[in-house]
Amino acid sequence: MHIDKHLDVIAACRFCFMCRHLDPVGNVTFQESDTPRGRALILDTIRMKNESLKNRDFIATIYRCALSGANRCHCVSHYDEVGLVLAARKDIVEAGLAPENVKALAEKLSRATFTVRGKGNVLYYGDHPELYSGCKTLSGGDPGKALETLGFAGDSQKVFDRFKSAVTASKCTTLIVAEPSAYDFLKDKLDGIKVVHCSEHLLSGKWKARPVRKAFYLESDFLKNYDGNPAASRELLARCGYSLMPFGTNSEESYSVGEGAVVFDELDPELCEKLCRRVYDLADNLKTALFITPSRYVKATLAKYNSQIRIVSLEEAVAQRKDRK
Ligand code: SF4
């Protein structure tokens, strides 16, 4: 079983409760099973008794995880509780035990195709080509990250192969990626192609000094907890005149409403709405505050459950102040 490669995590997490306050799902369900410790106890049971993998409550708990990475990031020994859950999902899928809604979502994601348009030596993969003049654009669905996150490794590879063929056919040697989940997935996967997050590319431009505008920046699970927390997004926003204020009760918690699980809202909208309500409740004034997120998933999800929130993507925030020097 794939979970056998994570016995150190099971051994460490099953008796530890140190990071319980950082699990986004545990913070809204108040169930011990929705913490790294609860999941490690479940997977320890499965490890010892294979038959337990068929337990539908166990399977539902493993798919309820938001995979924010906040627990792993702030664990003093950085135990890979995310890797353990992803391994468990692979075991569930390979045993033919994936829930029907997960299978249906995987089937939909497997149909992703990709198209390249325009001229240039640099390829842009995102929603705002107007910010990247002189670049080709790549459009299509998720490049395989969502399927990988759901435990469908083989299908993820097939989608990625199609994505890679499109990139290779473009003959570009640099790929700019906007969505953090896609950036995390692609950053080490394309030999001979330099993969950069859009913030890094945009930061290389020169920006006019602008009047200061206050905003709450909702950190990305991927950029912050998976990819070393690069400063480029925050620096870019500062150059564009945004004064970023801390949000929530602490700087360790994820407020990205399931971004780490990529398709969390499609999988469990009821639970996702609870994550969103926690963010709305923590905001002093949802109607007047400005929120910025690097993730289109986070923007769309937070706007879905309360249309009063003023939230823009990182690229939209830049586009609103895009007069360069
Ligand atoms: S991730 Fe670290 S802090 Fe959290 S339960 Fe596991 S060992 Fe404890």
Residues whose N, C-alpha, C, O or C-beta is under 5 A from the ligand:
A	BS01	SF4	A12 C13 C16 F17 M18 C19 P36 R37 N71 R72 C75 Y79 E81
